[in-house]
Every structure is written in C-alpha cells, then in structure tokens.
Amino acid sequence: MKRLNELYDIDSNVEVKGIKINSKEIEPGDLFVCTMGVKVDRHDYIEEAINKGASALVVSKDNIEAPIPVIKVENTNQELPLLCRKFYNYPEEKLRMIGVTGTDGKTSTATIIQTLIGKDQCGYIGTNGRSYKNFKAKTDNTTPDVDKLEIYLNEFVQAKCPYACMETSSEAFFRGRMQGLYFDVSVITNITKEHLNIHGSYENYIECKSMLFKQTKPSGVCVLNHDDHHFEEIKHTCNGKIVTYGKGEDNTLQIVNYKVNPKCTYITYKYQDRLYDIKSPLLGEFNVYNLAGALLACLSLNYTWEELMKNLDQLNVDGRMELLDTNTPYHVMIDYAHTPNGITNLLNFVHTLDINRSIVVIGSAGERDYLKRPIMGKTILDNASYAIFTYEDPRSEDPQDIIEQLIKTAKETHQNYEIEVDRRTAIRKAINMAKPKDMVLILGKGNETYQKLKEETIYFNDVEEAYKAVEIRREKEEVRE
C-alpha cells in the first residue's frame, strides 16, 4: 500500500491499496487506470470504478471530473507499467528473469525450467497459471496484463524465490504488456505460422517473437533452437550472449541421440565436450528439444549438470501428453496441442506407440487465428485414424462455422470424421467408440477448467469429462454383462 503522493507529485495523501484496469475488479482503495483496450475504452467505466470505491483515477482524456483525485497523463497504456513497477517496488529488479517464447512448447519449456531449478527457488507464470513453492493459482492470460504481472512477480519476491520463469506470448508484446521488462535469460522453442489474425502477417508475428531477445539484458543470455527454420532471423535480433541447442556438433548443447519409449525417453546430450546419458519422463522428439532448451537456460544461470539432474525425475507438465489412468483396454490422452505443427508432432509420436487407431476430439478457438483452421483440419485428418470436430472456446463465433472452416479443404478427400458440436457429447462418443489398444486424444485445452461461450464462461475440464465418460461406459458394460 502507498499514498498517492508517493506515486505522483500531487497534494493528496489518499491511500492506494492496489492498481486495477478492470472496473469490475475494483475494491475500495484501488487506483483505477483508464487504459485503452483492443475493444474497450476504460474511461467509459469511471463511474462504475468510483461506485466500487476507487481512491483515484489515472486518465489520458481532458475534462474528466470526479469526486476523487484525477491524474492526467499523456498515454495511460504507457503509464501503466511504470506505475505498477513503482507501486510494487520494482520486483523484476530483485529477480533473475527468464522468458520463454515460441509457437509450441512454451508451457513445457517454462515448466521444465521451474522444475529443474526447483519450485522453492523459481516462480512460474504462463498458460498453466502461476506457481511457486506449494502455491498454485490460475491466471487470465498466458502473459498477464502488467497490473497483475507485477503482483505475481512481487509474490515471488515475498516468497524469497530468486528466479521467475514466464511464458512471453507474441500477443503480449503486440499489446504492449511487456513494455520495459528485461530478461536475464531468454529462450525460444520454435516458430510456425500462428496468430496471423492478430499480427496481420507472418513477418509481424516473427517480429513480436524477436522482441523477447531485444529485451534481453546486455549481460543476459539468449538460448536459441539452431534447428528452427527462423534461427538466423532471431539470431540477428539478440541482445546479449547467444547459446544454441540442436542436433549439430556446433551447438552449445548438442542433441546427440535419443530413443523414445512409451513411458520414457533415453537421451544423449553433449555439453562442454562431455556426453550425458539421461532418462527423461517426458515423451516425444519435441520434448527432447524442450528439455534441451530448458537445460541450457539453467546452465546459463550457472547451475551445474549434476544439480539439475536431481529434479529430472520430477518433470511433468500439467495437461501436456497427460495419459489418464483409466484402467481400460483403450487409452485416453489429454493434450494442449492446437497448432498444425503441435498436432503433427503429437500424432507422429502417438503412432510410434503400440496402438491401433487414434481417435481425436478437437475444435478451434473462436476469435483467434481463423487462417490456420483449414490447415489444422487437414493435418488432423491426414494423420489421425478418426476425428470428431467440436467446439472449443467459440466466444462470439458460431461453433458450426468454425468446424466448417476446419474441414473446408479436407472434406472432399477425407471421410474419417464426424461433427459433434457439444464437446461433452463429443468426448463421450470418442470414448464409446474406442476399441482395445485405441488411443483417444482430446486436444486443444489441456487441463484448463473453462470454455468461453458467446454469453458466458462456463466450467469445463477435459480431464474430468474424460473420466466421467469412461465411468459411464464402464457402468453400461457392467449392466450388459
């Protein structure tokens, strides 16, 4: 808590208990900053903020009259990060900041880094919420708005965590959420086409990804995937020392060899002319790369290989390749895969296992990159045995329209699919049709606990729905017997 005159040169000692940009979240004593959103001007919600007990306003428009102090600034969006950092006493300066970007694998790589360093030492912010020590909670975005981000970073400081590892999305850079934030270590997984509806072009998308490396401290380290198609483009944007991982001998951390088994992956890495043979609980070639990037990030923070190996067997990424314990002759896996590249990698891995058919339940998020939908649909139907297309966070879009876009280019040549708009019904259909050694894959949401519909956000969890569907099928089969 601070006084207003500690934040601004103003003759007011009113108490400020917090900083908010959403009027609905205002609590008595909060300072309301009227930022300009993508679809909303928060100056329009000043009355609501006052009625809920806001102690002061920060505005960028003239002639704002209110019964509480009003601070006029040129640009509230640019003011917000400066204000939040000052209010929370600059927590990012008290932490070793680790940023992870990429189209696929951000959550896995960031989670691996936290696990290797240890949750007592490293906080995490990303798609799977925020966590440190024994604490875990949800977040609204992969990379939160700065008013919340500074709270979370301050939590890490208060918990005496010296490190913060966060996913940095391209949209966060595009929306200005990362303004003025600088990193000690920055990591990239890969870049494939995604979010073109937001960025307008692939070039703009790559530019937003590269912002993480431009915001790396001069004394910091940039960890790059040498095998990614956009390695050279990202390399030329780096501020700080560059280290690389990949299959070539010229990498800082070389992926020498690996063998993926159904329950683990045997990997040989080479670092500083020494070979390291490890057994990773993470599956798939993509996780060989994710682990390599995470290891190199931690090594760049002066951790030793031996120190990192102590937590290797604890590696687990919530909602990523989560094989459910169903005790059935068929298998059920939950995964977050929602890009053509992520889906291809997952299905390629699944078909190396001892399974018969792959049955996929999937949709595509509304108000997101519609250009990828036909590519997604074709990717699924080319690689899966069967697919059930359903809704996934449709928001204001008609789920049926989204599904039609998914199957647009593949429906003339493929018949291995059906449409079931209701996601709960789709999951139950997939599980009911599974035969021994079939793999049911429920994709797109991981372990998230919501679905964003047109008028409301409802509670919905794919893991829970899958277990319910398995139990319903089991009860029906017992009755028949």
N, C-alpha and C positions, 0 to 999 in steps of 0.2 A: 504494500500500500504506500502511496506517495501523496503529497499535497500538489495541487495544480500548479502552484508557483515553483515547485521543484522541476516541473516538466516544461513550463513556459514562463517567459518574462511577463508575468501578469499579476495584478494585485488581487489575488484570490488564493486563500489557503484551504479551499474546499478539498475534502478527501477524495482521492481517486482509488477505488478498490480493484478495478480491472479495466481492460480495454476491449471493446466489442465493436464489430462492424455489422452484426445482425441484430436488428432491433428486438427480435423475438427472444434473444438470449440475454437481453439486458437485465441486470439485477441492480438493486439500489446501490448507488455509489459508483457505477461504471461510467467510464468516459466513452461516448459514442462517436466514432469516426465515420463520417459520411463519405465512404468511398464510392467509386463508380464501378459497378459490376458489369458483366457481359450483357445482361438483360435488365439491370435494375440500377436506378439512381437512389442511393440510400439517403439523400436529402429529403426524399419523399416520405421517410419514416421517422422524421424528427419528433413529431407529436407522439407517436407510439413510444419512442425511446424515453421521452420526458415523462409520460404517464407511468412508465415502468420504473422510474426512479433514477434515470441518468443524472450524473452530477455535473456534466459539462459536455459541450459539443465541439468537435473539430470539423470545420466546413471549408469548402472552396468556392461557395457562391456568396454573392453580395446580398445585403439586406435581409439577413437571417435574424429574426427577433425571437428571443426565448427568455423564459424566466430563470434560466441558468446561464453560467458563463459560456460564451461562444468565442472560440479561437479560429480566426480566418487564416488559412494557408493557401498557397498557390495551387497545390495538387495534393489532394488527400491520399491518393493511391501511393504517391512517392513519400508522403509524410508518414504513413502507417508503419513501415518497418523501422524507421528512425525512432519513432515514438515508442514502439513496443520494446525495442532493444534498450532504450533508456529506462523505461519503466521497470523492466525485469533485470536491470543491472548487467546487460551485455553477457548473457550466459554463454553464447557461442565463443566468446574470447577465453572462457575458462575451460573449454572442452577441446579435445582433438577431434576435429570434424571430418567424417568420412562420408562421401557422397557416392551413390551408385546410380548409374543411368543405363539405358538400353531399351530396346523394344521388348525383348523377352529376357527373363531371368533376373530382373531387378530384385524382386522379393526373395528369391532363393539366395542370391549372392549376398544381399544385405543381412539376411538371417544367418547365413553361414559365418559371416564375419563376426556378428554378435556372439554366436555360439563358440567360435574358436577363441575369441578374446575372453568370453565369459560374461554372463548377464549381470554379474556383480560389478563388472568394470565398464560395460558398454550398453548404452541405451539404443533402442531401435525405433524408428518411425517409418511407416510405409503402408502398403496395401493391407497388411495384417494388423494394423493398428499401431499402438506404441507399447513398448515394454522395457522393463529394467528390473533387475533383481527378481522378486516374486510378484511384481506388479504387471498387470496387462489390461489394456483398455482399447476401445475402438477409436478410430479417427474418421473424420468425414471424407477426407481425400487421401490419395497416396502421398502427396506432399501437401500438408495443410496450409491454409492461409496463415500469414505471418502472425496475426494476433493469437492464434492457437499454437503455432510452431514455437514461439518464444516461451510460452507457458511450459510446453513439453521439454524444451531444452533446459529451462530453469529447474524442472523436476529432476532431471539427470544430475544437475549441479548439486541440488539439495540432497540427493541420494548418494553423493560422493562418487558418481561414475565419471571417470576421466575421459571417456570416449562417447561419441554419439555417431551412430551409423544410420543414415537416412536414404531412402529412395528419392531421387530427384527426377520427376517426370518432365517431359518436354513441355507439357501444358503449363506446369508450374513456372518454367522460365518464360513461356509465352505470355502468361498472365501477370508477370512481374512479381510473383510470390518470393522469388529467390534474390531479389534486389539487395545488394550489399552483404550477402552471405559468402564467406570464403572458406575453402576446404584445405585440410592438410593432406588428405589422400582422396583421389577421385578415380572411380572405376567405371569402365564401360563393358557391357556384355556383348551386344551386337546392335546392328541397325538394319531393320527391314521396314517396308512401307506400312505406315500406321498413322492414324490421327490426321489424315490429309484434309479432312473436313475442317479441322481447326487451323492447321498451318497453311493451307492453301496450295502447297507444293511440297514435293519430296525434299527439295533443296532447303526450304524453310524449316522443315522438320529436322533435318540433319544439323542445320544451324542452331536450333534450340538445344539439341543434344550436346553440341560442342560448347555451349555456354558453361557447363559444369567445369570444363577444362580451362576455360578463360578465367573462371573464378576460383581456380586453384592457387594457393599462395605461392609466391616465387620460391619459397623454401619447401614447398609441398611436392607430392609425387603423383604422377598420372599413370594409372595402370590400364594398359590398352590390350585389346584382343588382336594380336597380329594376324590372325586368320580371318578376321572380318573383312568384308569387301570394302568397307569405308575406313580402314585403318589409316591410310595416308591422309585422307581429309581431316580426320580427327587429330592426327599427329601434329599437323601444322597449326592447330589452334591451342596447343598445350602451353600452359604457363607453369613452369616447374620441371622437375626431373621426369623423364619418360622411362618406364619399365614395361616390359611386354610379356605376355604368355601366349603359347600356341605350340604347334607341333614341330616347328623348325628349330634347328640347333642354335640359331642366332637369338633365341628368346631368353629373357632373364629367367623365366620359369618355363621349362620345356615339358610338354606332354609327350613322353617317350613312348608309352604304350598303355593300353587299358583293355580289360575284358569285363563286359557287363554280364553279370549273372542275375537270375530272377530276384535275389534278395540282397545283393551287394555288388559292388564294382571294385575290381582289383586294378590299381593304377600305379604306373611308374612315372614319377616326376623327376626332373633334373634341375637342381638349383646350386649355383656356385660350384659346378663341376662334381657334384655329388648326386648319386642316384638315391631316390627314396621310394620304396615299395610300400604302398598303403592299401588298406581295405576300407573302402568308403561305404556307408549305409545308403548313400544316395545313388539313384539308378539313372541310366541313360547317358549317352555321349554328351548331351548338353550340360549335364551336371558335372561331368569331368571338367568342362570349361568353367562352369560357375565356381566350382571348388578351386580351380587354378587361380582365377581372378581374386577370389577371397583370400587364399593363402598368400598371394603376392602382396595384396594390400596390407595384410597383417605383418608380413616380413618387412615391409617398407616402414612399419611403425616400430621396427627393432625388436619384434618378438622373434624368438628362436623357433626353429622347426620342432624341436623337442617340446617346447612349451605349448605349441599349437596342437600337437598330436594328442595331448592329454584330454582334449574335449572332442576328438574326432568321432568317437562312437556315439556322441550325443546329437549328432547332426540330424535334424528333422525339420522340414518346412511345412507348416500347417497348411492344409488344403492343396498341396502340390504332390501329385502322384500318391495320393493317400489311398492305400489299398485297405478296404474295410474288412473287419473281422466278422464275416457273415456266417462262417461255418456251413457253407453251401458248396455243391459241386461246381458252381459257376463263381465268377469273381466280379467284384464291383470296385471301381476306382473313381475317386473324385479328383479333378484337376482344374486349375485356373486357365488352362490354355484357351486363348480366344483370338489368336492371330494365325494367319496361314502358316507361318514358319513354326510357331509353337505347336500347332496341331499336327503338322507333318512330323516334327521331331518326336512327339509323344506316340503317335500311331506307328511310326517306324520302330520305336523301341518296343511297344506292346507286341508287335508281330514277331519279335525275336523270342518271345516267351512261349512256353508250351501251352498255347491256347488254340481254340478252334476259331470262332467268329469274334469280331469286335463289333459291339452294338453301341453307337454313340448317341447321346442325348445332348443337343446343343441349340443355342439361339445366337442372337447378336444384339448388343445393347442399343437401345434407341437413342437418338440424338448424338450418335457417335459416328465414326468413320463408315459411312454407307458405301464408299468406293471399294472397300475390302470385302464386302459381303459376297458378291458372286465368286470371288477368288476363294473365300473361306468355304463356301458350299461345294465348289468343285474339288477343293483339297480334301474335304471330308469324304465325299462320295468316291473319289479316286482311291482313297487309302483305307476306308472303313468297310467292313462287310455290310453294315446296315446303319442307317441313321434315322433318328426321329427328331425333326426340327420343331422347336417350341419357342416360347417367349423367354427373354432374358432382359430384365430391366427395360421394358419398352418405352417408359416415360410417355411422352405425348404422341409417339408414333403408334400406328395400328400394328399389332404383332403379326397379323396376317401379311401385311405389306412387307414387313421386314423379312419374313420367311420366303415370300415370293422373290425378293431380291437375292436371298441366299441360294436359291435353286435355279435362278434365271439362266445361267449359262450351262448348267449340267443336266437339266431335266429332260432335254431331248435325247441324251445319250445314256442316262442312268435311270434305273428303276429301283435301286436298292435304298429306298427311303419312304417315309410317310410323314404327314404333318399332324401334330397334336399340339394345338396352341397352349392348352393348360399344362404347365410344367409338372405339376404333381402327377397328373394322369400320364404324361409322357414318361416320367421316371418309372411309374408302376408298369406301364406297357413294356418298357425295355427289360425290366427285371422279370416280368412274367414270361417273356419270350426266350429268356436265356436258357440254354441247354448246358449239360456238363462241359466244363472247360471253356465256355464262352466268357468273354470279358465285357462287362457293361461299363462304359465310360461316360460319366456325367461331367460335362465340361463347361467352362466359362465363368464359374462363380467361386470355385474352391470351397472354402469353409465360411464364406460370407453369410450373414444372417438376415438379409433383406432382399426384396425385389421392389424396384421403383416402377410403379404403375402410373397411369395417367393422372389420377386424382389423389393417390396416396402412396405411401411407402409401407409395405407390409412385411411382417416377419416371415422369413422363408430360408431354410437351410438345407442344402442339397444332401449333406451327410445324414441329417435326421430323416429327411424324406426317403432316402435310400434304405435306411434301416427299417423304417415303417413298412416300406414296400416289400422288403424281404420277409418281414414278420407276417404280413397279410398273406403273402404267397404260401408261407410255411403252414399257417393255420388252415388255409383252404386245402392244401395237400394232405394234411392230417385228417381232415374231415372225410376226404375221399377214401382214405385208407380204412 
